[in-house]
Amino acid sequence: MDALSLLRPQATLFDGYDSPVGLDEYQLFTKRTDQNQRSGVDGLGFVLLGLYGEVGSLLSALKKKQRDQEAFTAYHDEVLEELGDALWYFSNAALRADLSLSSIVSKLTATLENWDYKGRSGASTFVDLQQRDPLDGPRSDTTVEQRLIALAGRVGVLLSDWSNGLLHGNRDRLSGALVEIFRALLIAADDAQVSLDLAARMNIAKTMGRWPDQKEWGALFDDAFPEYEQLPRLMRVEFIERTIGKRQFVVQRWNGVNLGSPLTDNRNEADDYRYHDVFHLAFAGILGWSPTLRALLRLKRKSDPRVDENEDGARANIIEEGISTWIFNHGQRLGEFRTATSLDYGLLKAVHELVRGYEVETRPLWQWEHAILEGFRIFRELKEHRSGVVTIDLSKRSIEFEKAK
C-alpha cells in the first residue's frame, strides 16, 4: 500500500485530493492536527524546535546516502518523510505567527536578482512552487548538503532570536526570517529533485494515520472465512501464576483447557515477561490480528492456502513474537508506559515497518498505539495481582482485566 492510498479514507480532508495540495489548505491542516497544548504564538518556540530537528533529520538522511549510496535505497522515501515533517512544522509556525503560506510565498521573488529561488510568483499550491526542469537531474550531493546546511543555519538563527526575545512583538522581523527559511527549503528541495507536493501528501497520510478526523476500525481480517477459522469474537483467558521451588511460571487457560506451555521469564533477572502473552491478546482484541494466537488455538485459515501460508504461517508468527518482545523491552525502560497517553512516533513507525507486506499493515498507527498501551495496561494489572482473567471482545475492539475469584 503506498502512502497516497492512505489518503483516500480521509477524502473529506481536502476537496479533490488528487489535485495539487494547496498551500493555505495544507497550513490549516496543520492546525487541525496540532497536539501542542499551548495555542498561538505561546507555542511557537516548541514548533521551531521541531522544525530545527526535522532539518537535522534531512541532513542525517543525506549523510547516510553519502556513506553508503548503493545500499541506502530508502533515501528518497526518508527524505520525503523528513521534508514533509519540516513542512508541517514550518506551516504551523507561520500559522501561529498569523502568516499564511501564500503570503510568505508572495514575498519569495520580491528581489529576484539577489536570490537563488527561480520559482513562479503567485503560487497557490506546492506544485506551483517548483519549476526546475526534471531533465536537469539532481544536483550533486555536495550542493544539496550545502543547501540543507544553509537551511539549518537559518532555522538556528531564528530559534536563537526567538529565545533571546528579539522576535516577540516584532512581526516584520519574524515574517522576514520565515521567508528566508522557506526560500532555502524550496531551493534545497529543487536541487535534490524532491517533490514538495508529494512530501505534503505523505505527511497528510502519516498524520491522519495517527490522528484521524474519524476513527474507523475496519473489518476483521477473517470476517469472510468460516466460523471455525475465525478468532473467537469474545474470549476469556485465565492467567494463573504458580511457583515450584524457586521457579515461577504462568499458565493460561481458555474454556478449561491450557493454552500452550507454561511460561517463565526466560532470563536470569526476573521481569515478569511470563505475562507477555497479554500483548498477543491485545493485538487480537484490538487489531483483529494475531498469528500467534491462531497457532495456539489451531485456527489457521487453511481454506485459503495463500492466507494460511503467508498470513498465518511461521514467519508472521515470528514477527508478532518479535514485536511483542521488542515493545515489552521498550516499555520496561519507560516505566511500562504507566502515565503515557501516546507513544513515540519512532516506535510506531518501526512496528509498522515490521509488518509491511502483511494484512495488518492496513491498520493505522492510532490502532497500534491503542493496542500497545492497552496491552501494557492489562500487563500492569496482571503484574500487580499475579493472576486474573483477561477478556477480549473483537466486536468492541477491547481488552479488559478482572481479578481472579
C-alpha positions as CSV (number, residue, x, y, z in Angstrom):
1,M,0.0,0.0,0.0
2,D,1.5,3.4,-1.0
3,A,1.3,6.5,1.1
4,L,-1.1,8.2,-1.2
5,S,-3.7,5.4,-1.0
6,L,-3.9,6.1,2.7
7,L,-5.4,9.5,1.9
8,R,-8.5,8.0,0.3
9,P,-10.3,7.0,3.5
10,Q,-9.8,10.6,4.6
11,A,-11.1,12.2,1.4
12,T,-13.0,14.8,3.3
13,L,-9.7,16.3,4.4
14,F,-9.1,18.0,1.1
15,D,-11.7,18.6,-1.6
16,G,-10.1,16.9,-4.6
17,Y,-7.1,15.1,-3.0
18,D,-5.9,14.1,-6.5
19,S,-5.3,17.7,-7.3
20,P,-2.2,19.6,-6.2
21,V,-2.1,20.3,-2.4
22,G,-3.0,24.0,-1.7
23,L,-0.6,26.0,0.4
24,D,-3.1,27.5,2.7
25,E,-5.3,24.4,2.8
26,Y,-2.3,22.4,4.0
27,Q,-1.5,25.0,6.6
28,L,-5.0,24.8,8.0
29,F,-4.5,21.0,8.1
30,T,-1.5,21.5,10.5
31,K,-3.8,23.4,12.8
32,R,-6.3,20.6,12.9
33,T,-3.7,18.0,13.7
34,D,-1.6,20.1,16.2
35,Q,-1.2,18.3,19.5
36,N,0.7,21.2,21.2
37,Q,-1.3,22.3,24.2
38,R,0.0,25.9,24.0
39,S,-2.0,27.9,21.5
40,G,-1.0,30.7,19.2
41,V,2.4,32.3,19.5
42,D,2.8,30.9,23.0
43,G,3.7,27.5,21.5
44,L,5.9,28.9,18.7
45,G,9.2,28.1,20.4
46,F,8.3,24.4,20.7
47,V,7.3,24.3,17.0
48,L,10.6,26.0,16.0
49,L,12.5,23.3,17.9
50,G,10.6,20.7,15.9
51,L,11.4,22.4,12.6
52,Y,15.1,22.5,13.6
53,G,15.0,18.8,14.5
54,E,13.5,17.8,11.2
55,V,16.0,19.8,9.2
56,G,18.7,17.9,11.1
57,S,17.0,14.7,10.2
58,L,17.2,15.7,6.5
59,L,20.9,16.2,6.9
60,S,21.2,12.9,8.6
61,A,19.4,11.1,5.7
62,L,21.8,12.8,3.2
63,K,24.8,11.7,5.3
64,K,23.7,8.1,5.2
65,K,23.2,8.3,1.5
66,Q,26.7,9.6,1.0
67,R,28.2,7.0,3.3
68,D,26.6,4.0,1.5
69,Q,25.0,5.1,-1.7
70,E,24.3,1.7,-3.2
71,A,22.8,0.2,0.0
72,F,20.8,3.1,1.0
73,T,17.8,2.6,-1.3
74,A,15.3,4.1,1.0
75,Y,16.9,7.6,0.8
76,H,14.2,9.2,-1.3
77,D,11.4,8.0,0.9
78,E,13.1,9.0,4.0
79,V,13.8,12.5,2.6
80,L,10.2,12.8,1.6
81,E,9.1,11.9,5.1
82,E,11.5,14.3,6.8
83,L,10.7,17.0,4.3
84,G,7.0,16.6,5.0
85,D,7.6,16.9,8.7
86,A,9.6,20.0,8.1
87,L,6.8,21.4,6.0
88,W,4.3,20.7,8.8
89,Y,6.4,22.5,11.5
90,F,7.1,25.4,9.2
91,S,3.5,25.8,8.2
92,N,2.4,25.5,11.8
93,A,5.0,28.1,12.9
94,A,3.8,30.6,10.3
95,L,0.2,30.0,11.3
96,R,1.0,30.7,14.9
97,A,2.5,34.0,13.8
98,D,-0.7,34.8,11.8
99,L,1.2,34.4,8.5
100,S,-0.4,32.4,5.7
101,L,1.9,30.3,3.4
102,S,0.5,32.1,0.4
103,S,1.6,35.5,1.9
104,I,5.1,34.1,2.6
105,V,5.3,32.7,-1.0
106,S,4.3,36.1,-2.4
107,K,7.4,37.6,-0.9
108,L,9.8,35.0,-2.3
109,T,10.6,36.7,-5.6
110,A,10.4,40.3,-4.3
111,T,14.1,40.9,-5.3
112,L,14.7,38.0,-7.6
113,E,18.1,39.3,-8.9
114,N,19.6,38.8,-5.4
115,W,18.1,35.5,-4.6
116,D,18.6,32.0,-5.9
117,Y,14.9,30.9,-6.0
118,K,13.6,30.9,-9.5
119,G,10.1,29.6,-8.9
120,R,6.9,31.1,-10.1
121,S,5.4,34.1,-8.2
122,G,1.8,34.0,-7.1
123,A,1.8,30.2,-6.4
124,S,-1.2,28.8,-4.6
125,T,-0.1,25.1,-4.5
126,F,3.1,23.2,-3.7
127,V,3.3,22.1,-7.4
128,D,3.4,25.8,-8.5
129,L,6.5,26.4,-6.4
130,Q,8.8,24.0,-8.1
131,Q,9.7,24.9,-11.7
132,R,13.0,23.3,-12.2
133,D,13.2,21.1,-15.3
134,P,13.4,17.4,-14.2
135,L,15.6,16.7,-17.2
136,D,18.3,18.8,-15.5
137,G,18.8,16.0,-13.0
138,P,19.5,16.4,-9.3
139,R,22.4,18.5,-8.1
140,S,25.4,16.8,-6.6
141,D,25.2,15.6,-3.0
142,T,27.7,18.3,-2.0
143,T,25.4,21.0,-3.4
144,V,22.3,19.6,-1.7
145,E,24.3,19.3,1.5
146,Q,25.3,22.9,1.3
147,R,21.7,23.9,0.7
148,L,20.5,21.9,3.7
149,I,23.2,23.3,5.9
150,A,22.2,26.8,4.9
151,L,18.6,25.9,5.7
152,A,19.6,24.6,9.1
153,G,21.6,27.7,9.8
154,R,18.7,30.0,9.0
155,V,16.4,27.9,11.3
156,G,19.1,28.0,14.0
157,V,19.3,31.8,13.8
158,L,15.5,32.1,14.0
159,L,15.5,29.8,17.1
160,S,18.2,31.8,18.7
161,D,16.5,35.2,18.0
162,W,13.3,33.8,19.4
163,S,14.9,32.5,22.6
164,N,16.6,35.9,23.1
165,G,13.3,37.7,22.8
166,L,14.2,39.5,19.6
167,L,11.1,38.4,17.7
168,H,8.4,39.0,20.4
169,G,6.2,41.7,19.1
170,N,8.3,42.1,16.0
171,R,6.1,40.5,13.4
172,D,8.0,42.1,10.4
173,R,11.3,40.5,11.6
174,L,9.7,37.2,12.1
175,S,8.0,37.3,8.7
176,G,11.3,38.1,7.0
177,A,13.0,35.2,8.8
178,L,10.3,32.8,7.7
179,V,10.5,34.0,4.1
180,E,14.3,33.3,4.1
181,I,13.7,29.8,5.6
182,F,11.0,28.9,3.1
183,R,13.2,30.1,0.2
184,A,16.1,27.9,1.5
185,L,13.7,25.0,1.8
186,L,12.5,25.4,-1.7
187,I,16.0,25.6,-3.2
188,A,17.1,22.5,-1.3
189,A,14.1,20.6,-2.5
190,D,14.6,21.7,-6.1
191,D,18.3,20.8,-6.1
192,A,17.5,17.4,-4.7
193,Q,14.6,17.0,-7.1
194,V,12.2,16.2,-4.2
195,S,8.5,17.0,-4.7
196,L,7.1,19.2,-2.0
197,D,3.6,18.3,-3.1
198,L,4.4,14.6,-2.6
199,A,6.1,15.3,0.7
200,A,3.0,17.2,1.8
201,R,0.7,14.4,0.7
202,M,2.8,11.8,2.6
203,N,2.8,14.0,5.7
204,I,-1.0,14.2,5.5
205,A,-1.3,10.4,5.2
206,K,1.1,9.9,8.1
207,T,-0.5,12.4,10.4
208,M,-4.1,11.2,9.6
209,G,-3.0,7.7,10.4
210,R,-2.1,8.9,13.9
211,W,-4.8,11.5,14.5
212,P,-7.7,10.9,12.1
213,D,-10.8,13.0,11.9
214,Q,-12.9,9.9,12.4
215,K,-11.6,6.7,13.9
216,E,-12.7,3.7,11.8
217,W,-11.7,0.3,12.9
218,G,-12.2,-1.5,9.6
219,A,-13.4,-5.0,9.0
220,L,-11.9,-8.0,10.8
221,F,-9.4,-9.9,8.6
222,D,-11.2,-13.2,9.0
223,D,-14.8,-12.0,8.5
224,A,-15.2,-13.7,5.2
225,F,-13.8,-17.0,6.5
226,P,-15.7,-20.0,8.0
227,E,-16.5,-19.5,11.7
228,Y,-14.2,-22.4,12.6
229,E,-11.3,-20.4,11.1
230,Q,-12.2,-17.2,12.9
231,L,-10.6,-15.8,16.0
232,P,-13.2,-16.0,18.9
233,R,-15.2,-12.8,19.0
234,L,-15.4,-13.0,22.8
235,M,-12.6,-14.7,24.7
236,R,-11.9,-15.0,28.4
237,V,-8.4,-16.2,29.3
238,E,-7.3,-17.1,32.8
239,F,-3.7,-16.2,33.8
240,I,-2.6,-18.4,36.7
241,E,0.9,-17.9,38.3
242,R,2.4,-20.9,40.0
243,T,5.6,-21.5,41.9
244,I,7.6,-24.7,42.0
245,G,10.7,-24.5,44.1
246,K,12.3,-21.2,43.0
247,R,10.7,-21.1,39.6
248,Q,7.7,-19.0,38.8
249,F,5.7,-19.6,35.7
250,V,2.3,-18.7,34.2
251,V,-0.3,-21.0,32.9
252,Q,-3.0,-19.7,30.5
253,R,-6.4,-21.4,30.4
254,W,-9.3,-21.0,28.0
255,N,-12.6,-22.9,28.4
256,G,-10.8,-25.1,30.9
257,V,-8.0,-26.1,28.5
258,N,-4.4,-24.9,28.9
259,L,-3.1,-22.6,26.1
260,G,0.4,-23.6,25.1
261,S,3.1,-24.4,27.6
262,P,3.7,-22.8,30.9
263,L,5.8,-19.6,30.5
264,T,8.7,-18.4,32.5
265,D,10.7,-15.1,32.2
266,N,13.4,-16.9,30.2
267,R,16.2,-14.8,31.6
268,N,18.3,-14.6,34.8
269,E,16.8,-11.4,36.1
270,A,13.1,-11.7,36.7
271,D,11.0,-9.1,34.8
272,D,7.5,-10.8,34.6
273,Y,7.9,-11.5,30.9
274,R,5.9,-14.7,31.6
275,Y,2.8,-12.5,31.3
276,H,3.8,-11.2,27.8
277,D,1.1,-13.2,26.0
278,V,-1.3,-10.4,27.1
279,F,0.2,-8.5,24.1
280,H,-1.0,-11.2,21.7
281,L,-4.4,-10.9,23.2
282,A,-4.3,-7.1,22.8
283,F,-3.3,-7.5,19.2
284,A,-6.2,-9.9,18.6
285,G,-8.8,-7.9,20.5
286,I,-8.0,-4.5,19.1
287,L,-6.3,-5.1,15.8
288,G,-8.1,-8.4,15.0
289,W,-4.7,-9.9,14.2
290,S,-2.5,-12.4,16.0
291,P,-0.8,-15.3,14.1
292,T,0.5,-16.5,17.5
293,L,-3.0,-16.8,19.0
294,R,-4.2,-18.5,15.8
295,A,-1.5,-21.1,16.2
296,L,-2.3,-21.7,19.8
297,L,-6.0,-22.1,19.1
298,R,-5.4,-24.0,15.8
299,L,-7.4,-21.5,13.9
300,K,-5.3,-21.0,10.8
301,R,-7.2,-20.1,7.7
302,K,-6.5,-23.3,5.8
303,S,-9.4,-22.8,3.4
304,D,-7.2,-20.3,1.6
305,P,-3.7,-21.8,1.1
306,R,-2.2,-18.4,0.4
307,V,-3.5,-16.9,3.6
308,D,-2.7,-20.0,5.5
309,E,1.0,-19.9,4.4
310,N,1.6,-16.2,4.3
311,E,-0.6,-14.5,6.9
312,D,-0.9,-17.3,9.4
313,G,2.5,-19.0,8.8
314,A,5.7,-19.3,10.8
315,R,7.2,-16.0,9.5
316,A,4.1,-13.9,10.6
317,N,4.2,-15.7,13.9
318,I,7.9,-14.9,14.4
319,I,7.3,-11.2,13.5
320,E,4.5,-10.9,16.1
321,E,6.6,-12.6,18.8
322,G,9.4,-10.2,17.8
323,I,7.1,-7.1,18.1
324,S,5.8,-8.3,21.5
325,T,9.3,-8.8,22.9
326,W,10.6,-5.5,21.5
327,I,7.7,-3.4,22.8
328,F,8.0,-5.2,26.1
329,N,11.7,-4.3,26.4
330,H,11.0,-0.8,25.3
331,G,8.2,-0.4,27.9
332,Q,10.5,-1.7,30.6
333,R,12.8,1.2,30.0
334,L,10.0,3.7,30.1
335,G,8.1,2.6,33.3
336,E,5.8,0.3,31.4
337,F,4.1,3.4,29.9
338,R,2.3,3.8,33.2
339,T,1.5,7.5,32.7
340,A,1.7,7.6,28.9
341,T,-1.3,8.6,26.8
342,S,0.6,8.4,23.5
343,L,3.7,6.7,22.1
344,D,6.8,7.9,20.3
345,Y,6.3,8.0,16.5
346,G,9.6,6.2,16.0
347,L,8.3,3.2,17.9
348,L,5.1,3.0,16.0
349,K,6.9,3.5,12.7
350,A,9.3,0.7,13.5
351,V,6.3,-1.6,14.3
352,H,4.6,-0.7,11.1
353,E,7.8,-1.4,9.1
354,L,8.0,-4.9,10.7
355,V,4.5,-5.8,9.4
356,R,4.9,-4.3,6.0
357,G,3.5,-6.8,3.4
358,Y,1.1,-8.4,5.8
359,E,-2.6,-7.8,6.2
360,V,-2.2,-5.9,9.4
361,E,-0.2,-3.3,7.6
362,T,-3.5,-1.7,6.8
363,R,-4.1,-0.9,10.4
364,P,-3.3,2.8,11.1
365,L,-0.8,3.9,13.6
366,W,-3.5,5.0,16.1
367,Q,-4.8,1.5,16.3
368,W,-1.3,0.1,17.0
369,E,-0.8,2.8,19.7
370,H,-4.1,1.9,21.3
371,A,-3.3,-1.8,21.2
372,I,0.2,-1.4,22.7
373,L,-1.0,1.0,25.5
374,E,-3.9,-1.3,26.3
375,G,-1.7,-4.3,26.4
376,F,0.6,-2.6,28.9
377,R,-2.4,-1.5,31.0
378,I,-3.5,-5.1,31.3
379,F,0.1,-6.3,31.9
380,R,0.4,-4.0,34.8
381,E,-2.8,-5.4,36.3
382,L,-1.5,-8.9,36.0
383,K,1.8,-8.0,37.4
384,E,0.1,-6.4,40.5
385,H,-2.4,-9.2,41.1
386,R,-0.3,-12.1,39.9
387,S,-3.3,-13.7,38.3
388,G,-6.6,-12.8,36.8
389,V,-8.9,-13.1,33.8
390,V,-8.3,-11.2,30.6
391,T,-11.3,-10.7,28.2
392,I,-11.0,-9.6,24.6
393,D,-14.0,-8.5,22.6
394,L,-13.3,-8.2,18.9
395,S,-16.7,-6.6,18.2
396,K,-15.9,-3.8,20.6
397,R,-12.1,-3.9,19.9
398,S,-11.4,-4.1,23.6
399,I,-9.4,-5.9,26.2
400,E,-10.2,-5.9,29.9
401,F,-9.0,-7.3,33.2
402,E,-10.7,-8.7,36.2
403,K,-9.3,-10.1,39.4
404,A,-9.4,-13.9,39.9
405,K,-12.2,-15.1,42.2
